[in-house]
Amino acid sequence: MSAQLSSTRTRAALRASARVSIDVLLILVMLTVALWALGRMWSVVWPLVVALFLTTLTWPLTRTLRRWGWRPAPAASVVTVLFLLVVGGILALIAVPVASQSGELTDGVVAGIQRLREWASGPPLNIGDDQIAGAFDSAVDRVQSSVGSMVSAVATGVGTVVNGVVTAVLAVFLMFFFLKDGPRFLPWLTRQLPGRLAVDVPIVAERGWNTLGAFVRSQALVGLLDAVFIGIGLWVLGIPLVLPLAVLTFVSAFVPIVGALFAGFVAVLIALVSNGPTDALIVLGIIVVVQQLEGNVFQPMIQSRGLGLHAAVILLAVTLGGSLAGIVGSLLAVPIAAIVAVAWNYVREQLTDPSAEPGETAATAATVGPEGVADREGPEADESLAGVAVPS
């Protein structure tokens, strides 16, 4: 005879499930409202995020200068100026060689188009000049019919560039103030928060800052590996502008997905117009192999060690961030996941009973009160609370 379900236990399980469902629903509503508010304030939040990334790169030098006796304002000023000089030098490494070899590149583009035309006119395509001219006229007509949409797209692109410039300028100013007054933030935050929050929030903020620094340093290391391997491949093949392409690869590594695609497209295009389609295909193969190594080996391994996250968690976070918020979501997915992990680990530390042993009985665990301290009386309770600091 089969056992019957207990109505009492069934009702208790349903009530427990209902309570958990309501709690989860409230948390989802809270997250939805927070994300909505974040989206409304994005014009301020995004420069703040960029400034934090830049500060993690420049803070070690600022900290060294302050240890040498520099005042906060001069140290932050010098580091900010050096940062702008480095950025200008990177742009010069890209722009100057390109400008000096622009004539050769132009001739290579013309020759590449001519070679492509000759290849298309032969077997197996056998595309004649009349067909090419007809396709060109059709393309011109299509462009003329979509002038309005092109104008709107250009206007949108100009607006995006202007917003990017404003964001960059604001981020540099915020970086200066973070470098100058950053160490004062946690003491100020401690004074503003009441009770237990004055202890918990600064600790989580400090751990989150260390995690963000680990992310930026690991991303820089991944970009350096990409630049070195791709640069070696371009140098072996004799592709021009090796140094600018390597620098472009390193810089674009900080922008997930689109950065790698853009740097790879530029490298393949230059290889095509300078060395021909064979070397262009080889360059494309090198880039694909390096990008696969980056996405599946370098980035998960390096970031998992620096951030304390499993490689699978990093891959899933990047995928989820890209599907939710595009490029920006992919860029912020890993640091957000790492900061969430930091907060969760701290909560677990606070909720863990330090006196609990693996073989602790249920009766002993039941004596633990809401504050995580055993409800005991007498001298033993006084001894257990002697080392507990209760924030005022």
C-alpha positions as CSV (number, residue, x, y, z in Angstrom):
1,M,0.0,0.0,0.0
2,S,1.5,3.3,-1.1
3,A,2.1,6.0,1.6
4,Q,-0.2,9.0,1.6
5,L,0.9,12.6,1.6
6,S,0.6,14.5,4.8
7,S,-1.8,17.4,4.5
8,T,0.0,19.3,7.3
9,R,3.4,19.0,5.7
10,T,1.9,19.8,2.3
11,R,0.3,23.0,3.6
12,A,3.5,24.0,5.3
13,A,5.5,23.4,2.1
14,L,3.1,25.5,0.1
15,R,3.2,28.3,2.6
16,A,7.0,28.3,2.7
17,S,7.1,28.3,-1.2
18,A,4.6,31.2,-1.2
19,R,6.7,33.2,1.2
20,V,9.9,32.5,-0.8
21,S,8.1,33.5,-4.0
22,I,6.9,36.8,-2.5
23,D,10.4,37.6,-1.3
24,V,11.9,36.8,-4.7
25,L,9.2,38.9,-6.4
26,L,9.9,41.9,-4.1
27,I,13.6,41.6,-4.8
28,L,13.0,41.5,-8.6
29,V,10.7,44.6,-8.3
30,M,13.4,46.4,-6.3
31,L,16.0,45.5,-8.9
32,T,13.8,46.7,-11.7
33,V,13.2,50.0,-10.1
34,A,17.0,50.4,-9.4
35,L,17.8,49.6,-13.0
36,W,15.2,52.1,-14.2
37,A,16.6,54.8,-12.0
38,L,20.1,53.9,-13.2
39,G,19.0,54.3,-16.8
40,R,17.5,57.7,-16.1
41,M,20.8,58.8,-14.6
42,W,23.0,57.1,-17.2
43,S,24.5,60.4,-18.5
44,V,26.0,60.9,-15.0
45,V,26.7,57.3,-14.1
46,W,28.6,56.4,-17.3
47,P,31.3,59.1,-16.9
48,L,31.6,58.0,-13.2
49,V,32.2,54.4,-14.2
50,V,34.8,55.4,-16.8
51,A,36.5,57.6,-14.2
52,L,36.7,54.7,-11.8
53,F,38.3,52.5,-14.4
54,L,40.9,55.2,-15.2
55,T,41.5,55.8,-11.5
56,T,42.4,52.1,-11.0
57,L,45.0,52.4,-13.7
58,T,46.6,55.7,-12.3
59,W,46.2,55.2,-8.6
60,P,49.3,53.1,-8.0
61,L,51.5,55.9,-9.3
62,T,49.6,58.5,-7.2
63,R,49.9,56.3,-4.1
64,T,53.7,56.1,-4.7
65,L,54.1,59.8,-5.0
66,R,52.0,60.4,-1.9
67,R,54.2,57.9,0.0
68,W,57.2,60.0,-1.1
69,G,55.8,63.0,0.7
70,W,53.8,64.7,-2.1
71,R,50.7,66.6,-1.3
72,P,47.4,65.1,-2.7
73,A,46.7,67.9,-5.2
74,P,50.2,68.0,-6.8
75,A,50.4,64.2,-7.0
76,A,47.0,64.0,-8.6
77,S,47.8,66.8,-11.0
78,V,51.1,65.2,-12.1
79,V,49.5,61.8,-12.6
80,T,46.6,63.3,-14.6
81,V,49.0,65.2,-16.9
82,L,51.1,62.1,-17.4
83,F,48.0,60.1,-18.2
84,L,47.0,62.7,-20.9
85,L,50.5,62.6,-22.3
86,V,50.4,58.8,-22.5
87,V,47.0,58.9,-24.3
88,G,48.4,61.5,-26.7
89,G,51.4,59.4,-27.3
90,I,49.3,56.4,-28.1
91,L,47.2,58.4,-30.6
92,A,50.5,59.7,-32.1
93,L,51.8,56.1,-32.5
94,I,48.7,55.3,-34.5
95,A,48.2,58.6,-36.4
96,V,51.8,59.5,-37.4
97,P,52.7,56.3,-39.2
98,V,49.3,56.1,-40.9
99,A,49.7,59.7,-42.2
100,S,53.3,59.0,-43.4
101,Q,52.2,55.9,-45.3
102,S,48.9,57.2,-46.5
103,G,50.1,57.5,-50.0
104,E,51.3,53.9,-50.2
105,L,48.0,52.8,-48.6
106,T,46.0,54.7,-51.2
107,D,48.0,53.2,-54.0
108,G,47.5,49.8,-52.4
109,V,43.7,50.3,-52.2
110,V,43.6,51.2,-55.9
111,A,45.8,48.2,-56.8
112,G,43.7,45.9,-54.6
113,I,40.4,47.1,-56.3
114,Q,42.0,46.5,-59.7
115,R,43.2,43.0,-58.7
116,L,39.7,42.2,-57.3
117,R,38.1,43.4,-60.5
118,E,40.5,41.3,-62.7
119,W,39.8,38.2,-60.5
120,A,36.0,38.7,-60.7
121,S,36.2,39.0,-64.5
122,G,37.8,35.6,-64.8
123,P,36.5,32.1,-64.1
124,P,34.5,31.0,-62.3
125,L,32.6,34.3,-61.8
126,N,33.2,35.8,-65.3
127,I,31.7,39.1,-64.3
128,G,32.1,41.6,-67.1
129,D,32.6,45.3,-67.1
130,D,28.9,45.9,-68.1
131,Q,27.7,43.9,-65.1
132,I,30.1,45.8,-62.8
133,A,28.9,49.2,-64.2
134,G,25.2,48.1,-63.8
135,A,25.8,47.0,-60.2
136,F,27.6,50.4,-59.5
137,D,24.7,52.4,-61.0
138,S,22.2,50.3,-58.9
139,A,24.2,51.0,-55.8
140,V,24.2,54.8,-56.6
141,D,20.5,54.8,-57.1
142,R,19.9,53.0,-53.8
143,V,22.2,55.5,-52.0
144,Q,20.3,58.4,-53.6
145,S,17.0,57.0,-52.5
146,S,18.1,56.7,-48.9
147,V,19.7,60.1,-48.5
148,G,17.3,61.0,-45.7
149,S,18.1,57.9,-43.6
150,M,21.8,58.5,-44.2
151,V,21.5,62.1,-43.0
152,S,19.8,61.0,-39.8
153,A,22.4,58.3,-39.3
154,V,25.2,60.8,-39.8
155,A,23.5,63.2,-37.3
156,T,23.2,60.3,-34.8
157,G,26.8,59.5,-35.3
158,V,27.9,63.1,-34.7
159,G,25.8,63.2,-31.6
160,T,27.4,60.0,-30.3
161,V,30.9,61.4,-31.0
162,V,30.0,64.6,-29.1
163,N,28.6,62.6,-26.2
164,G,31.8,60.5,-26.2
165,V,34.0,63.6,-26.0
166,V,31.9,65.1,-23.2
167,T,32.1,61.8,-21.3
168,A,35.8,61.6,-21.8
169,V,36.4,65.1,-20.5
170,L,34.1,64.6,-17.5
171,A,35.8,61.3,-16.7
172,V,39.2,62.9,-16.7
173,F,38.1,65.6,-14.3
174,L,36.4,63.0,-12.1
175,M,39.6,60.9,-12.2
176,F,41.6,63.9,-10.9
177,F,39.2,64.4,-8.0
178,F,39.2,60.7,-7.2
179,L,43.0,60.6,-7.2
180,K,43.1,63.7,-5.0
181,D,40.4,63.0,-2.5
182,G,39.8,59.2,-2.9
183,P,41.4,58.1,0.5
184,R,39.0,60.5,2.3
185,F,35.9,58.7,0.9
186,L,35.7,55.8,3.2
187,P,36.2,57.8,6.4
188,W,33.5,60.2,5.2
189,L,31.2,57.4,4.3
190,T,31.7,55.9,7.7
191,R,30.6,59.1,9.4
192,Q,27.5,59.4,7.2
193,L,26.1,55.9,7.9
194,P,24.3,54.8,11.0
195,G,25.0,51.7,13.2
196,R,26.1,48.5,11.6
197,L,26.1,50.1,8.1
198,A,29.1,52.3,9.2
199,V,31.1,49.1,9.4
200,D,29.7,46.9,6.7
201,V,29.4,49.4,3.7
202,P,33.0,50.7,3.9
203,I,34.4,47.2,4.1
204,V,32.4,46.1,1.0
205,A,33.4,49.3,-0.8
206,E,37.1,48.7,-0.1
207,R,36.9,45.1,-1.3
208,G,34.9,46.2,-4.4
209,W,37.6,48.7,-5.2
210,N,40.3,46.1,-5.0
211,T,38.3,43.8,-7.2
212,L,37.8,46.6,-9.8
213,G,41.5,47.2,-9.9
214,A,42.1,43.5,-10.4
215,F,39.7,43.5,-13.3
216,V,41.3,46.5,-15.1
217,R,44.8,45.0,-14.6
218,S,43.8,41.6,-15.9
219,Q,42.1,43.2,-18.9
220,A,45.3,45.2,-19.6
221,L,47.3,42.0,-19.5
222,V,44.9,40.3,-21.9
223,G,45.2,43.2,-24.3
224,L,48.9,43.1,-24.1
225,L,49.0,39.4,-25.0
226,D,46.7,40.1,-27.9
227,A,48.9,42.9,-29.1
228,V,52.1,40.9,-28.8
229,F,50.9,37.8,-30.6
230,I,49.1,39.7,-33.4
231,G,52.0,42.1,-33.8
232,I,54.4,39.2,-34.2
233,G,52.2,37.6,-36.8
234,L,52.0,40.9,-38.8
235,W,55.8,41.5,-38.5
236,V,56.5,38.0,-39.8
237,L,54.3,38.5,-42.8
238,G,55.8,42.0,-43.5
239,I,52.6,43.9,-43.1
240,P,53.1,47.7,-42.8
241,L,52.1,49.7,-39.7
242,V,52.8,46.9,-37.3
243,L,53.3,49.1,-34.3
244,P,50.1,51.2,-34.8
245,L,48.1,48.0,-35.3
246,A,49.5,46.4,-32.2
247,V,48.7,49.6,-30.2
248,L,45.2,49.6,-31.6
249,T,44.8,46.0,-30.7
250,F,45.9,46.7,-27.1
251,V,43.5,49.7,-26.7
252,S,40.6,48.0,-28.3
253,A,40.9,45.1,-25.9
254,F,39.2,47.3,-23.3
255,V,36.0,47.4,-25.4
256,P,34.7,43.8,-25.6
257,I,33.5,42.3,-29.0
258,V,33.4,45.5,-31.0
259,G,37.0,46.5,-30.1
260,A,38.4,43.2,-31.3
261,L,36.3,43.2,-34.5
262,F,37.4,46.8,-35.3
263,A,41.1,46.1,-34.8
264,G,40.9,42.9,-36.7
265,F,39.1,44.5,-39.6
266,V,41.7,47.3,-39.8
267,A,44.6,44.7,-39.8
268,V,43.0,42.6,-42.5
269,L,42.2,45.6,-44.7
270,I,45.8,46.9,-44.5
271,A,47.1,43.4,-45.3
272,L,44.8,43.2,-48.3
273,V,45.7,46.5,-49.8
274,S,49.5,46.1,-49.1
275,N,50.3,42.4,-49.5
276,G,47.3,40.9,-51.3
277,P,44.5,38.5,-50.5
278,T,46.7,35.6,-49.5
279,D,48.4,37.5,-46.7
280,A,45.1,39.0,-45.8
281,L,43.6,35.6,-45.3
282,I,46.6,34.5,-43.2
283,V,46.2,37.7,-41.0
284,L,42.5,36.8,-40.6
285,G,43.4,33.3,-39.5
286,I,46.0,34.7,-37.0
287,I,43.5,37.1,-35.5
288,V,40.8,34.4,-35.2
289,V,43.2,32.1,-33.5
290,V,44.4,34.8,-31.1
291,Q,40.8,35.9,-30.3
292,Q,39.7,32.4,-29.6
293,L,42.7,31.9,-27.3
294,E,41.8,35.2,-25.6
295,G,38.1,34.4,-25.1
296,N,38.5,30.8,-24.1
297,V,41.9,30.6,-22.4
298,F,43.6,33.9,-21.6
299,Q,40.7,36.0,-20.3
300,P,38.9,33.3,-18.3
301,M,42.2,32.1,-16.7
302,I,43.6,35.5,-15.9
303,Q,40.4,37.1,-14.7
304,S,39.3,34.1,-12.7
305,R,42.6,34.3,-10.8
306,G,42.4,38.0,-10.3
307,L,38.7,38.3,-9.5
308,G,38.1,35.0,-7.7
309,L,35.5,34.0,-10.3
310,H,35.2,30.7,-12.2
311,A,35.9,30.9,-15.9
312,A,32.4,29.7,-16.7
313,V,30.9,32.4,-14.5
314,I,32.9,35.1,-16.5
315,L,31.8,33.7,-19.8
316,L,28.2,33.6,-18.7
317,A,28.4,37.1,-17.3
318,V,29.8,38.6,-20.5
319,T,27.1,36.8,-22.5
320,L,24.3,38.0,-20.3
321,G,25.6,41.5,-20.1
322,G,25.9,41.7,-23.9
323,S,22.3,40.4,-24.4
324,L,20.9,42.9,-21.8
325,A,22.9,46.1,-22.6
326,G,25.0,45.5,-25.7
327,I,28.7,46.7,-25.7
328,V,28.4,48.6,-22.4
329,G,26.8,45.5,-20.8
330,S,29.7,43.3,-22.0
331,L,32.2,45.8,-20.6
332,L,30.6,46.1,-17.2
333,A,29.4,42.5,-16.8
334,V,32.6,41.0,-15.3
335,P,33.3,43.8,-12.8
336,I,29.7,43.8,-11.7
337,A,29.7,40.1,-11.3
338,A,32.9,40.3,-9.3
339,I,31.5,43.1,-7.0
340,V,28.3,41.1,-6.5
341,A,30.5,38.1,-5.5
342,V,32.4,40.3,-3.0
343,A,29.2,41.5,-1.4
344,W,27.8,38.0,-1.2
345,N,30.9,36.6,0.4
346,Y,30.9,39.4,3.0
347,V,27.2,38.6,3.8
348,R,28.1,35.0,4.2
349,E,30.9,35.9,6.5
350,Q,28.5,37.9,8.7
351,L,25.8,35.2,8.7
352,T,28.2,32.4,9.5
353,D,28.3,31.4,13.2
354,P,32.0,31.3,14.1
355,S,31.3,28.9,17.0
356,A,29.5,26.3,14.8
357,E,31.4,23.1,14.2
358,P,30.7,20.7,11.3
359,G,29.2,18.2,13.8
360,E,27.0,20.7,15.5
361,T,23.6,19.4,16.5
362,A,20.3,20.9,15.6
363,A,19.6,21.7,19.2
364,T,22.8,23.7,19.5
365,A,22.1,25.6,16.2
366,A,18.6,26.4,17.5
367,T,20.1,28.4,20.4
368,V,21.6,31.0,18.0
369,G,19.7,34.3,18.2
370,P,18.9,36.8,15.5
371,E,22.2,38.5,15.8
372,G,24.2,35.4,15.2
373,V,25.4,35.1,18.9
374,A,24.4,32.2,21.1
375,D,21.7,33.0,23.6
376,R,23.5,31.9,26.7
377,E,23.6,33.2,30.2
378,G,26.3,33.4,32.8
379,P,30.1,33.8,32.6
380,E,30.3,31.8,29.3
381,A,28.1,34.4,27.6
382,D,30.3,37.2,28.9
383,E,33.4,35.6,27.6
384,S,31.9,35.0,24.2
385,L,30.9,38.7,23.8
386,A,34.1,40.1,25.2
387,G,35.8,40.3,21.8
388,V,32.7,41.5,19.9
389,A,32.9,45.1,18.9
390,V,29.4,46.6,18.6
391,P,29.5,49.8,16.4
392,S,27.8,52.8,17.9
